[in-house]
């Protein structure tokens, strides 16, 4: 089998109620991973794109969070209705979905407009 061209990591991390930071899912499942897998299959790119469940991606304030490699495009606040657009535009046509991309200043930083310190 050929190498995958893209890996889509979908955060499925769950935090305890009352935690200082939010969770990307409430049950560790969430619909996004399944929706990505289904849409990747329906787009005919299953042989070259892999959707993976991920633990905490440390972008909790931006959740649900999805990151696409090898480009390292980080998507935040992803909702089920966004999955088709990410797959069709980014994974099929090579155009990241700018409206969902996290600003570089928010990724792996102690402060950003979404993080309350």
Backbone as XML, in Angstrom:
<?xml version="1.0"?>
<chain id="A" units="angstrom">
  <residue number="1" name="UNK">
    <atom name="N" x="0.846" y="-1.179" z="0.000"/>
    <atom name="CA" x="0.000" y="0.000" z="0.000"/>
    <atom name="C" x="0.894" y="1.246" z="0.000"/>
  </residue>
  <residue number="2" name="UNK">
    <atom name="N" x="0.516" y="2.220" z="-0.764"/>
    <atom name="CA" x="1.254" y="3.474" z="-0.836"/>
    <atom name="C" x="1.117" y="4.261" z="0.463"/>
  </residue>
  <residue number="3" name="UNK">
    <atom name="N" x="2.038" y="5.171" z="0.681"/>
    <atom name="CA" x="1.960" y="6.035" z="1.859"/>
    <atom name="C" x="0.745" y="6.948" z="1.747"/>
  </residue>
  <residue number="4" name="UNK">
    <atom name="N" x="0.224" y="7.332" z="2.910"/>
    <atom name="CA" x="-0.875" y="8.288" z="2.915"/>
    <atom name="C" x="-0.353" y="9.670" z="2.558"/>
  </residue>
  <residue number="5" name="UNK">
    <atom name="N" x="-1.131" y="10.412" z="1.795"/>
    <atom name="CA" x="-0.769" y="11.787" z="1.444"/>
    <atom name="C" x="-1.141" y="12.754" z="2.559"/>
  </residue>
  <residue number="6" name="UNK">
    <atom name="N" x="-2.194" y="12.427" z="3.298"/>
    <atom name="CA" x="-2.654" y="13.277" z="4.397"/>
    <atom name="C" x="-3.074" y="12.417" z="5.586"/>
  </residue>
  <residue number="7" name="UNK">
    <atom name="N" x="-2.848" y="12.957" z="6.758"/>
    <atom name="CA" x="-3.404" y="12.422" z="7.989"/>
    <atom name="C" x="-4.240" y="13.526" z="8.607"/>
  </residue>
  <residue number="8" name="UNK">
    <atom name="N" x="-5.469" y="13.193" z="8.971"/>
    <atom name="CA" x="-6.380" y="14.127" z="9.619"/>
    <atom name="C" x="-6.532" y="13.661" z="11.058"/>
  </residue>
  <residue number="9" name="UNK">
    <atom name="N" x="-6.052" y="14.472" z="11.994"/>
    <atom name="CA" x="-6.148" y="14.130" z="13.413"/>
    <atom name="C" x="-7.305" y="14.907" z="14.021"/>
  </residue>
  <residue number="10" name="UNK">
    <atom name="N" x="-8.260" y="14.182" z="14.587"/>
    <atom name="CA" x="-9.460" y="14.761" z="15.173"/>
    <atom name="C" x="-9.383" y="14.586" z="16.681"/>
  </residue>
  <residue number="11" name="UNK">
    <atom name="N" x="-9.359" y="15.685" z="17.416"/>
    <atom name="CA" x="-9.283" y="15.591" z="18.871"/>
    <atom name="C" x="-10.566" y="14.973" z="19.425"/>
  </residue>
  <residue number="12" name="UNK">
    <atom name="N" x="-10.380" y="13.961" z="20.262"/>
    <atom name="CA" x="-11.524" y="13.330" z="20.937"/>
    <atom name="C" x="-11.307" y="13.343" z="22.452"/>
  </residue>
  <residue number="13" name="UNK">
    <atom name="N" x="-10.484" y="14.269" z="22.912"/>
    <atom name="CA" x="-10.158" y="14.345" z="24.333"/>
    <atom name="C" x="-11.367" y="14.759" z="25.178"/>
  </residue>
  <residue number="14" name="UNK">
    <atom name="N" x="-11.448" y="14.158" z="26.351"/>
    <atom name="CA" x="-12.506" y="14.483" z="27.321"/>
    <atom name="C" x="-11.839" y="14.936" z="28.610"/>
  </residue>
  <residue number="15" name="UNK">
    <atom name="N" x="-12.289" y="16.047" z="29.136"/>
    <atom name="CA" x="-11.807" y="16.531" z="30.431"/>
    <atom name="C" x="-12.919" y="16.346" z="31.459"/>
  </residue>
  <residue number="16" name="UNK">
    <atom name="N" x="-12.513" y="16.276" z="32.710"/>
    <atom name="CA" x="-13.471" y="16.157" z="33.802"/>
    <atom name="C" x="-14.346" y="17.409" z="33.875"/>
  </residue>
  <residue number="17" name="UNK">
    <atom name="N" x="-15.611" y="17.260" z="34.267"/>
    <atom name="CA" x="-16.454" y="18.434" z="34.477"/>
    <atom name="C" x="-15.783" y="19.391" z="35.465"/>
  </residue>
  <residue number="18" name="UNK">
    <atom name="N" x="-15.857" y="20.676" z="35.162"/>
    <atom name="CA" x="-15.262" y="21.681" z="36.025"/>
    <atom name="C" x="-13.790" y="21.938" z="35.767"/>
  </residue>
  <residue number="19" name="UNK">
    <atom name="N" x="-13.214" y="21.285" z="34.762"/>
    <atom name="CA" x="-11.806" y="21.513" z="34.427"/>
    <atom name="C" x="-11.594" y="22.952" z="33.978"/>
  </residue>
  <residue number="20" name="UNK">
    <atom name="N" x="-10.364" y="23.415" z="34.147"/>
    <atom name="CA" x="-10.024" y="24.789" z="33.768"/>
    <atom name="C" x="-10.098" y="25.007" z="32.261"/>
  </residue>
  <residue number="21" name="UNK">
    <atom name="N" x="-9.917" y="23.937" z="31.503"/>
    <atom name="CA" x="-9.951" y="24.049" z="30.041"/>
    <atom name="C" x="-11.083" y="23.170" z="29.508"/>
  </residue>
  <residue number="22" name="UNK">
    <atom name="N" x="-11.664" y="23.561" z="28.378"/>
    <atom name="CA" x="-12.779" y="22.790" z="27.819"/>
    <atom name="C" x="-12.319" y="21.497" z="27.144"/>
  </residue>
  <residue number="23" name="UNK">
    <atom name="N" x="-13.284" y="20.643" z="26.817"/>
    <atom name="CA" x="-13.042" y="19.400" z="26.085"/>
    <atom name="C" x="-13.460" y="19.572" z="24.636"/>
  </residue>
  <residue number="24" name="UNK">
    <atom name="N" x="-12.839" y="18.783" z="23.763"/>
    <atom name="CA" x="-13.276" y="18.773" z="22.364"/>
    <atom name="C" x="-14.520" y="17.907" z="22.185"/>
  </residue>
  <residue number="25" name="UNK">
    <atom name="N" x="-14.702" y="16.918" z="23.076"/>
    <atom name="CA" x="-15.907" y="16.087" z="23.050"/>
    <atom name="C" x="-16.371" y="15.861" z="24.482"/>
  </residue>
  <residue number="26" name="UNK">
    <atom name="N" x="-17.602" y="15.491" z="24.611"/>
    <atom name="CA" x="-18.123" y="15.210" z="25.946"/>
    <atom name="C" x="-18.026" y="13.734" z="26.300"/>
  </residue>
  <residue number="27" name="UNK">
    <atom name="N" x="-17.846" y="12.874" z="25.268"/>
    <atom name="CA" x="-17.879" y="11.438" z="25.512"/>
    <atom name="C" x="-16.683" y="10.670" z="24.943"/>
  </residue>
  <residue number="28" name="UNK">
    <atom name="N" x="-15.712" y="11.392" z="24.369"/>
    <atom name="CA" x="-14.564" y="10.716" z="23.789"/>
    <atom name="C" x="-14.825" y="10.149" z="22.412"/>
  </residue>
  <residue number="29" name="UNK">
    <atom name="N" x="-16.030" y="10.300" z="21.936"/>
    <atom name="CA" x="-16.384" y="9.799" z="20.608"/>
    <atom name="C" x="-16.579" y="10.983" z="19.673"/>
  </residue>
  <residue number="30" name="UNK">
    <atom name="N" x="-17.655" y="11.740" z="19.892"/>
    <atom name="CA" x="-17.940" y="12.869" z="19.032"/>
    <atom name="C" x="-18.197" y="12.408" z="17.603"/>
  </residue>
  <residue number="31" name="UNK">
    <atom name="N" x="-18.954" y="13.156" z="16.869"/>
    <atom name="CA" x="-19.295" y="12.744" z="15.507"/>
    <atom name="C" x="-18.225" y="13.063" z="14.466"/>
  </residue>
  <residue number="32" name="UNK">
    <atom name="N" x="-17.285" y="13.934" z="14.770"/>
    <atom name="CA" x="-16.377" y="14.418" z="13.729"/>
    <atom name="C" x="-15.508" y="13.321" z="13.114"/>
  </residue>
  <residue number="33" name="UNK">
    <atom name="N" x="-14.932" y="12.463" z="13.928"/>
    <atom name="CA" x="-14.064" y="11.420" z="13.385"/>
    <atom name="C" x="-14.827" y="10.536" z="12.405"/>
  </residue>
  <residue number="34" name="UNK">
    <atom name="N" x="-15.999" y="10.086" z="12.798"/>
    <atom name="CA" x="-16.817" y="9.242" z="11.916"/>
    <atom name="C" x="-17.208" y="9.986" z="10.653"/>
  </residue>
  <residue number="35" name="UNK">
    <atom name="N" x="-17.575" y="11.249" z="10.790"/>
    <atom name="CA" x="-17.943" y="12.037" z="9.610"/>
    <atom name="C" x="-16.764" y="12.198" z="8.657"/>
  </residue>
  <residue number="36" name="UNK">
    <atom name="N" x="-15.572" y="12.443" z="9.194"/>
    <atom name="CA" x="-14.391" y="12.538" z="8.330"/>
    <atom name="C" x="-14.153" y="11.221" z="7.602"/>
  </residue>
  <residue number="37" name="UNK">
    <atom name="N" x="-14.214" y="10.109" z="8.320"/>
    <atom name="CA" x="-14.003" y="8.813" z="7.676"/>
    <atom name="C" x="-15.013" y="8.581" z="6.555"/>
  </residue>
  <residue number="38" name="UNK">
    <atom name="N" x="-16.278" y="8.881" z="6.829"/>
    <atom name="CA" x="-17.325" y="8.678" z="5.820"/>
    <atom name="C" x="-17.125" y="9.584" z="4.612"/>
  </residue>
  <residue number="39" name="UNK">
    <atom name="N" x="-16.807" y="10.823" z="4.856"/>
    <atom name="CA" x="-16.654" y="11.775" z="3.751"/>
    <atom name="C" x="-15.404" y="11.475" z="2.923"/>
  </residue>
  <residue number="40" name="UNK">
    <atom name="N" x="-14.336" y="11.042" z="3.587"/>
    <atom name="CA" x="-13.121" y="10.645" z="2.871"/>
    <atom name="C" x="-13.426" y="9.455" z="1.962"/>
  </residue>
  <residue number="41" name="UNK">
    <atom name="N" x="-14.166" y="8.501" z="2.481"/>
    <atom name="CA" x="-14.580" y="7.345" z="1.666"/>
    <atom name="C" x="-15.434" y="7.796" z="0.485"/>
  </residue>
  <residue number="42" name="UNK">
    <atom name="N" x="-16.439" y="8.644" z="0.771"/>
    <atom name="CA" x="-17.350" y="9.096" z="-0.282"/>
    <atom name="C" x="-16.642" y="9.926" z="-1.351"/>
  </residue>
  <residue number="43" name="UNK">
    <atom name="N" x="-15.569" y="10.613" z="-0.971"/>
    <atom name="CA" x="-14.810" y="11.425" z="-1.925"/>
    <atom name="C" x="-13.847" y="10.571" z="-2.747"/>
  </residue>
  <residue number="44" name="UNK">
    <atom name="N" x="-13.734" y="9.287" z="-2.413"/>
    <atom name="CA" x="-12.876" y="8.392" z="-3.174"/>
    <atom name="C" x="-11.396" y="8.541" z="-2.886"/>
  </residue>
  <residue number="45" name="UNK">
    <atom name="N" x="-11.055" y="9.057" z="-1.689"/>
    <atom name="CA" x="-9.643" y="9.286" z="-1.366"/>
    <atom name="C" x="-9.184" y="8.443" z="-0.168"/>
  </residue>
  <residue number="46" name="UNK">
    <atom name="N" x="-9.930" y="7.415" z="0.154"/>
    <atom name="CA" x="-9.619" y="6.577" z="1.317"/>
    <atom name="C" x="-8.235" y="5.936" z="1.225"/>
  </residue>
  <residue number="47" name="UNK">
    <atom name="N" x="-7.757" y="5.650" z="0.048"/>
    <atom name="CA" x="-6.451" y="5.008" z="-0.105"/>
    <atom name="C" x="-5.295" y="5.953" z="0.194"/>
  </residue>
  <residue number="48" name="UNK">
    <atom name="N" x="-5.544" y="7.263" z="0.164"/>
    <atom name="CA" x="-4.460" y="8.231" z="0.339"/>
    <atom name="C" x="-4.636" y="9.172" z="1.522"/>
  </residue>
  <residue number="49" name="UNK">
    <atom name="N" x="-5.786" y="9.119" z="2.191"/>
    <atom name="CA" x="-6.058" y="10.004" z="3.327"/>
    <atom name="C" x="-6.546" y="9.165" z="4.490"/>
  </residue>
  <residue number="50" name="UNK">
    <atom name="N" x="-5.986" y="9.424" z="5.659"/>
    <atom name="CA" x="-6.353" y="8.676" z="6.864"/>
    <atom name="C" x="-6.884" y="9.618" z="7.923"/>
  </residue>
  <residue number="51" name="UNK">
    <atom name="N" x="-8.083" y="9.362" z="8.425"/>
    <atom name="CA" x="-8.648" y="10.115" z="9.549"/>
    <atom name="C" x="-8.345" y="9.346" z="10.828"/>
  </residue>
  <residue number="52" name="UNK">
    <atom name="N" x="-7.728" y="10.020" z="11.789"/>
    <atom name="CA" x="-7.302" y="9.401" z="13.032"/>
    <atom name="C" x="-7.926" y="10.099" z="14.228"/>
  </residue>
  <residue number="53" name="UNK">
    <atom name="N" x="-8.325" y="9.325" z="15.227"/>
    <atom name="CA" x="-8.704" y="9.905" z="16.509"/>
    <atom name="C" x="-7.424" y="10.339" z="17.202"/>
  </residue>
  <residue number="54" name="UNK">
    <atom name="N" x="-7.479" y="11.474" z="17.862"/>
    <atom name="CA" x="-6.321" y="11.961" z="18.609"/>
    <atom name="C" x="-6.737" y="12.257" z="20.037"/>
  </residue>
  <residue number="55" name="UNK">
    <atom name="N" x="-5.783" y="12.080" z="20.939"/>
    <atom name="CA" x="-5.969" y="12.566" z="22.296"/>
    <atom name="C" x="-5.834" y="14.080" z="22.269"/>
  </residue>
  <residue number="56" name="UNK">
    <atom name="N" x="-5.543" y="14.658" z="23.384"/>
    <atom name="CA" x="-5.463" y="16.111" z="23.482"/>
    <atom name="C" x="-4.413" y="16.667" z="22.525"/>
  </residue>
  <residue number="57" name="UNK">
    <atom name="N" x="-4.819" y="17.636" z="21.725"/>
    <atom name="CA" x="-3.919" y="18.343" z="20.823"/>
    <atom name="C" x="-3.462" y="19.660" z="21.449"/>
  </residue>
  <residue number="58" name="UNK">
    <atom name="N" x="-3.842" y="19.886" z="22.700"/>
    <atom name="CA" x="-3.476" y="21.075" z="23.476"/>
    <atom name="C" x="-3.952" y="22.375" z="22.847"/>
  </residue>
  <residue number="59" name="UNK">
    <atom name="N" x="-5.081" y="22.311" z="22.207"/>
    <atom name="CA" x="-5.724" y="23.501" z="21.640"/>
    <atom name="C" x="-7.170" y="23.566" z="22.144"/>
  </residue>
  <residue number="60" name="UNK">
    <atom name="N" x="-7.339" y="23.263" z="23.421"/>
    <atom name="CA" x="-8.660" y="23.052" z="24.014"/>
    <atom name="C" x="-9.619" y="24.226" z="23.817"/>
  </residue>
  <residue number="61" name="UNK">
    <atom name="N" x="-9.108" y="25.430" z="23.898"/>
    <atom name="CA" x="-9.967" y="26.607" z="23.743"/>
    <atom name="C" x="-10.475" y="26.776" z="22.314"/>
  </residue>
  <residue number="62" name="UNK">
    <atom name="N" x="-9.922" y="26.012" z="21.399"/>
    <atom name="CA" x="-10.294" y="26.111" z="19.990"/>
    <atom name="C" x="-11.115" y="24.916" z="19.529"/>
  </residue>
  <residue number="63" name="UNK">
    <atom name="N" x="-11.538" y="24.096" z="20.465"/>
    <atom name="CA" x="-12.174" y="22.836" z="20.109"/>
    <atom name="C" x="-13.601" y="22.950" z="19.655"/>
  </residue>
  <residue number="64" name="UNK">
    <atom name="N" x="-14.029" y="21.963" z="18.956"/>
    <atom name="CA" x="-13.292" y="20.800" z="18.501"/>
    <atom name="C" x="-12.187" y="21.190" z="17.510"/>
  </residue>
  <residue number="65" name="UNK">
    <atom name="N" x="-11.042" y="20.535" z="17.676"/>
    <atom name="CA" x="-9.856" y="20.847" z="16.899"/>
    <atom name="C" x="-9.507" y="19.693" z="15.977"/>
  </residue>
  <residue number="66" name="UNK">
    <atom name="N" x="-9.057" y="20.061" z="14.767"/>
    <atom name="CA" x="-8.622" y="19.103" z="13.756"/>
    <atom name="C" x="-7.328" y="19.639" z="13.161"/>
  </residue>
  <residue number="67" name="UNK">
    <atom name="N" x="-6.347" y="18.756" z="12.937"/>
    <atom name="CA" x="-5.112" y="19.170" z="12.271"/>
    <atom name="C" x="-4.840" y="18.221" z="11.118"/>
  </residue>
  <residue number="68" name="UNK">
    <atom name="N" x="-4.439" y="18.808" z="9.984"/>
    <atom name="CA" x="-4.153" y="18.030" z="8.778"/>
    <atom name="C" x="-2.657" y="18.098" z="8.503"/>
  </residue>
  <residue number="69" name="UNK">
    <atom name="N" x="-2.060" y="16.905" z="8.402"/>
    <atom name="CA" x="-0.632" y="16.795" z="8.063"/>
    <atom name="C" x="-0.508" y="16.119" z="6.715"/>
  </residue>
  <residue number="70" name="UNK">
    <atom name="N" x="0.527" y="16.466" z="5.927"/>
    <atom name="CA" x="1.779" y="17.054" z="6.359"/>
    <atom name="C" x="1.813" y="18.578" z="6.371"/>
  </residue>
  <residue number="71" name="UNK">
    <atom name="N" x="0.752" y="19.235" z="5.955"/>
    <atom name="CA" x="0.786" y="20.697" z="5.893"/>
    <atom name="C" x="0.743" y="21.375" z="7.257"/>
  </residue>
  <residue number="72" name="UNK">
    <atom name="N" x="0.336" y="20.657" z="8.295"/>
    <atom name="CA" x="0.157" y="21.215" z="9.634"/>
    <atom name="C" x="-0.842" y="22.369" z="9.615"/>
  </residue>
  <residue number="73" name="UNK">
    <atom name="N" x="-1.966" y="22.130" z="8.973"/>
    <atom name="CA" x="-3.059" y="23.105" z="8.960"/>
    <atom name="C" x="-3.972" y="22.778" z="10.132"/>
  </residue>
  <residue number="74" name="UNK">
    <atom name="N" x="-4.106" y="23.750" z="11.030"/>
    <atom name="CA" x="-4.919" y="23.582" z="12.240"/>
    <atom name="C" x="-6.272" y="24.240" z="12.028"/>
  </residue>
  <residue number="75" name="UNK">
    <atom name="N" x="-7.324" y="23.455" z="12.269"/>
    <atom name="CA" x="-8.687" y="23.958" z="12.191"/>
    <atom name="C" x="-9.273" y="23.985" z="13.595"/>
  </residue>
  <residue number="76" name="UNK">
    <atom name="N" x="-9.992" y="25.058" z="13.897"/>
    <atom name="CA" x="-10.619" y="25.176" z="15.198"/>
    <atom name="C" x="-12.112" y="25.384" z="15.097"/>
  </residue>
  <residue number="77" name="UNK">
    <atom name="N" x="-12.792" y="25.045" z="16.178"/>
    <atom name="CA" x="-14.242" y="25.220" z="16.284"/>
    <atom name="C" x="-14.965" y="24.455" z="15.176"/>
  </residue>
  <residue number="78" name="UNK">
    <atom name="N" x="-14.433" y="23.297" z="14.798"/>
    <atom name="CA" x="-14.977" y="22.509" z="13.697"/>
    <atom name="C" x="-16.296" y="21.875" z="14.124"/>
  </residue>
  <residue number="79" name="UNK">
    <atom name="N" x="-17.281" y="22.047" z="13.281"/>
    <atom name="CA" x="-18.609" y="21.489" z="13.514"/>
    <atom name="C" x="-18.904" y="20.431" z="12.454"/>
  </residue>
  <residue number="80" name="UNK">
    <atom name="N" x="-19.859" y="19.545" z="12.726"/>
    <atom name="CA" x="-20.171" y="18.499" z="11.745"/>
    <atom name="C" x="-20.411" y="19.034" z="10.329"/>
  </residue>
  <residue number="81" name="UNK">
    <atom name="N" x="-21.059" y="20.174" z="10.216"/>
    <atom name="CA" x="-21.331" y="20.752" z="8.900"/>
    <atom name="C" x="-20.102" y="21.243" z="8.158"/>
  </residue>
  <residue number="82" name="UNK">
    <atom name="N" x="-18.954" y="21.321" z="8.829"/>
    <atom name="CA" x="-17.711" y="21.780" z="8.201"/>
    <atom name="C" x="-16.923" y="20.647" z="7.556"/>
  </residue>
  <residue number="83" name="UNK">
    <atom name="N" x="-17.239" y="19.417" z="7.880"/>
    <atom name="CA" x="-16.430" y="18.279" z="7.445"/>
    <atom name="C" x="-16.405" y="18.152" z="5.926"/>
  </residue>
  <residue number="84" name="UNK">
    <atom name="N" x="-17.545" y="18.248" z="5.279"/>
    <atom name="CA" x="-17.596" y="18.123" z="3.820"/>
    <atom name="C" x="-16.707" y="19.185" z="3.175"/>
  </residue>
  <residue number="85" name="UNK">
    <atom name="N" x="-16.769" y="20.405" z="3.669"/>
    <atom name="CA" x="-15.964" y="21.487" z="3.094"/>
    <atom name="C" x="-14.467" y="21.227" z="3.270"/>
  </residue>
  <residue number="86" name="UNK">
    <atom name="N" x="-14.057" y="20.766" z="4.448"/>
    <atom name="CA" x="-12.635" y="20.476" z="4.678"/>
    <atom name="C" x="-12.169" y="19.359" z="3.747"/>
  </residue>
  <residue number="87" name="UNK">
    <atom name="N" x="-12.954" y="18.306" z="3.633"/>
    <atom name="CA" x="-12.559" y="17.193" z="2.766"/>
    <atom name="C" x="-12.524" y="17.629" z="1.311"/>
  </residue>
  <residue number="88" name="UNK">
    <atom name="N" x="-13.563" y="18.255" z="0.839"/>
    <atom name="CA" x="-13.643" y="18.631" z="-0.589"/>
    <atom name="C" x="-12.620" y="19.704" z="-0.956"/>
  </residue>
  <residue number="89" name="UNK">
    <atom name="N" x="-12.545" y="20.745" z="-0.144"/>
    <atom name="CA" x="-11.639" y="21.852" z="-0.482"/>
    <atom name="C" x="-10.186" y="21.533" z="-0.178"/>
  </residue>
  <residue number="90" name="UNK">
    <atom name="N" x="-9.902" y="21.096" z="1.027"/>
    <atom name="CA" x="-8.513" y="20.885" z="1.425"/>
    <atom name="C" x="-7.954" y="19.570" z="0.892"/>
  </residue>
  <residue number="91" name="UNK">
    <atom name="N" x="-8.621" y="18.476" z="1.219"/>
    <atom name="CA" x="-8.049" y="17.167" z="0.919"/>
    <atom name="C" x="-8.179" y="16.766" z="-0.549"/>
  </residue>
  <residue number="92" name="UNK">
    <atom name="N" x="-9.241" y="17.178" z="-1.197"/>
    <atom name="CA" x="-9.417" y="16.841" z="-2.620"/>
    <atom name="C" x="-8.782" y="17.910" z="-3.510"/>
  </residue>
  <residue number="93" name="UNK">
    <atom name="N" x="-9.057" y="19.180" z="-3.222"/>
    <atom name="CA" x="-8.622" y="20.262" z="-4.114"/>
    <atom name="C" x="-7.367" y="21.002" z="-3.668"/>
  </residue>
  <residue number="94" name="UNK">
    <atom name="N" x="-6.842" y="20.675" z="-2.494"/>
    <atom name="CA" x="-5.590" y="21.277" z="-2.053"/>
    <atom name="C" x="-5.686" y="22.709" z="-1.577"/>
  </residue>
  <residue number="95" name="UNK">
    <atom name="N" x="-6.894" y="23.153" z="-1.213"/>
    <atom name="CA" x="-7.094" y="24.529" z="-0.749"/>
    <atom name="C" x="-7.605" y="24.507" z="0.692"/>
  </residue>
  <residue number="96" name="UNK">
    <atom name="N" x="-6.738" y="24.778" z="1.671"/>
    <atom name="CA" x="-7.205" y="24.810" z="3.058"/>
    <atom name="C" x="-8.386" y="25.774" z="3.227"/>
  </residue>
  <residue number="97" name="UNK">
    <atom name="N" x="-9.256" y="25.459" z="4.156"/>
    <atom name="CA" x="-10.455" y="26.253" z="4.413"/>
    <atom name="C" x="-10.078" y="27.373" z="5.379"/>
  </residue>
  <residue number="98" name="UNK">
    <atom name="N" x="-9.806" y="28.543" z="4.833"/>
    <atom name="CA" x="-9.280" y="29.654" z="5.620"/>
    <atom name="C" x="-10.187" y="30.079" z="6.763"/>
  </residue>
  <residue number="99" name="UNK">
    <atom name="N" x="-11.483" y="30.034" z="6.573"/>
    <atom name="CA" x="-12.401" y="30.516" z="7.616"/>
    <atom name="C" x="-12.335" y="29.670" z="8.885"/>
  </residue>
  <residue number="100" name="UNK">
    <atom name="N" x="-11.832" y="28.445" z="8.776"/>
    <atom name="CA" x="-11.736" y="27.549" z="9.930"/>
    <atom name="C" x="-10.312" y="27.429" z="10.477"/>
  </residue>
  <residue number="101" name="UNK">
    <atom name="N" x="-9.348" y="27.976" z="9.763"/>
    <atom name="CA" x="-7.946" y="27.852" z="10.189"/>
    <atom name="C" x="-7.684" y="28.688" z="11.430"/>
  </residue>
  <residue number="102" name="UNK">
    <atom name="N" x="-6.941" y="28.108" z="12.364"/>
    <atom name="CA" x="-6.533" y="28.849" z="13.549"/>
    <atom name="C" x="-5.391" y="29.786" z="13.175"/>
  </residue>
  <residue number="103" name="UNK">
    <atom name="N" x="-5.405" y="31.007" z="13.702"/>
    <atom name="CA" x="-4.279" y="31.913" z="13.440"/>
    <atom name="C" x="-2.995" y="31.332" z="14.027"/>
  </residue>
  <residue number="104" name="UNK">
    <atom name="N" x="-1.876" y="31.555" z="13.341"/>
    <atom name="CA" x="-0.587" y="31.052" z="13.830"/>
    <atom name="C" x="-0.319" y="31.496" z="15.263"/>
  </residue>
  <residue number="105" name="UNK">
    <atom name="N" x="-0.760" y="32.695" z="15.618"/>
    <atom name="CA" x="-0.529" y="33.220" z="16.961"/>
    <atom name="C" x="-1.312" y="32.511" z="18.050"/>
  </residue>
  <residue number="106" name="UNK">
    <atom name="N" x="-2.207" y="31.621" z="17.672"/>
    <atom name="CA" x="-3.000" y="30.868" z="18.654"/>
    <atom name="C" x="-2.494" y="29.451" z="18.869"/>
  </residue>
  <residue number="107" name="UNK">
    <atom name="N" x="-1.624" y="28.969" z="18.017"/>
    <atom name="CA" x="-1.190" y="27.586" z="18.087"/>
    <atom name="C" x="0.064" y="27.468" z="18.953"/>
  </residue>
  <residue number="108" name="UNK">
    <atom name="N" x="-0.053" y="26.640" z="19.985"/>
    <atom name="CA" x="1.062" y="26.375" z="20.897"/>
    <atom name="C" x="1.628" y="27.635" z="21.533"/>
  </residue>
  <residue number="109" name="UNK">
    <atom name="N" x="0.743" y="28.521" z="21.923"/>
    <atom name="CA" x="1.143" y="29.730" z="22.627"/>
    <atom name="C" x="0.404" y="29.804" z="23.967"/>
  </residue>
  <residue number="110" name="UNK">
    <atom name="N" x="0.987" y="30.503" z="24.889"/>
    <atom name="CA" x="0.374" y="30.643" z="26.201"/>
    <atom name="C" x="-0.825" y="31.582" z="26.160"/>
  </residue>
  <residue number="111" name="UNK">
    <atom name="N" x="-0.841" y="32.478" z="25.206"/>
    <atom name="CA" x="-1.921" y="33.456" z="25.121"/>
    <atom name="C" x="-2.420" y="33.593" z="23.682"/>
  </residue>
  <residue number="112" name="UNK">
    <atom name="N" x="-3.707" y="33.687" z="23.549"/>
    <atom name="CA" x="-4.328" y="34.059" z="22.275"/>
    <atom name="C" x="-5.706" y="34.587" z="22.617"/>
  </residue>
  <residue number="113" name="UNK">
    <atom name="N" x="-6.396" y="35.085" z="21.628"/>
    <atom name="CA" x="-7.693" y="35.714" z="21.872"/>
    <atom name="C" x="-8.726" y="34.751" z="22.435"/>
  </residue>
  <residue number="114" name="UNK">
    <atom name="N" x="-8.526" y="33.442" z="22.286"/>
    <atom name="CA" x="-9.486" y="32.459" z="22.763"/>
    <atom name="C" x="-9.176" y="31.909" z="24.143"/>
  </residue>
  <residue number="115" name="UNK">
    <atom name="N" x="-7.951" y="32.088" z="24.574"/>
    <atom name="CA" x="-7.500" y="31.485" z="25.843"/>
    <atom name="C" x="-7.673" y="32.476" z="26.967"/>
  </residue>
  <residue number="116" name="UNK">
    <atom name="N" x="-8.316" y="32.028" z="28.018"/>
    <atom name="CA" x="-8.466" y="32.849" z="29.213"/>
    <atom name="C" x="-7.452" y="32.371" z="30.238"/>
  </residue>
  <residue number="117" name="UNK">
    <atom name="N" x="-6.589" y="33.276" z="30.624"/>
    <atom name="CA" x="-5.518" y="32.896" z="31.561"/>
    <atom name="C" x="-5.889" y="33.309" z="32.959"/>
  </residue>
</chain>
